[in-house]
Amino acid sequence: MHLYYSIKQLLDKYRIPHSDVCSHIQTALAMLTSANLFCDGLIEHFQRNTFFNIGKDFRKWRLTGIESNWREVARLTSRCKEDISLSDDPNCQLAMTVIFNRYENMEFLNDAAQRAMPLNPEMAKYANEEDKKYFQPNKESA
């Protein structure tokens, strides 16, 4: 929500009409873009630091098509000015930094995977025994 409010504050500063709707659209775009960047970084990390080439499998999971569709929605419905840069605004930068710090935090990612596994038992079948021990609920996080 911090990103949404940072974007809304910036759009309100420039008196953009319907800034609430525009802020939601821009937040969705920022999150989709950051998810794709994170996926690319993960692929690059594995290729650089291991012998695994996860690129062929992970690239198909990128949200590029969804991001492209949201860009079209933004183009058709958003009355945002093209010259307003979210990346130049300190509040938007800070909100994205917080998001990226969460992405890079392995404890956060492990916790997310741990919470997701019970929701997707089909996927859990493919985890090996070493991985499954990480997906057991912690008494601390329950």
Residue pairs with C-beta under 8 A, 6 or more apart in sequence:
2 94
2 95
2 98
3 27
3 30
3 31
3 92
3 95
3 96
3 99
4 23
4 24
4 27
5 23
6 89
6 91
6 92
6 94
6 95
7 22
7 23
7 26
7 27
7 30
7 86
7 92
8 19
8 20
8 23
9 91
10 84
10 86
10 89
10 91
10 92
11 19
11 22
11 23
11 26
11 80
11 84
12 19
14 81
14 84
16 22
16 79
16 80
16 81
16 84
17 79
18 79
21 77
21 78
22 78
22 79
22 80
25 70
25 73
25 74
25 77
25 78
26 74
26 78
26 80
26 86
28 70
29 67
29 70
29 71
29 74
30 86
30 96
31 99
32 63
32 66
32 67
32 70
33 67
34 96
34 99
34 100
34 103
35 62
35 63
36 62
36 63
36 64
36 67
38 100
38 103
39 58
39 59
39 61
39 62
39 63
40 62
42 54
42 58
43 54
43 55
43 58
43 59
46 52
46 53
46 54
46 55
47 53
47 54
47 55
74 80
86 92
87 93
102 108
103 109
110 134
111 141
113 134
113 135
114 134
114 135
114 136
114 137
114 138
114 141
117 123
117 124
117 127
117 135
118 124
124 132
124 135
127 135
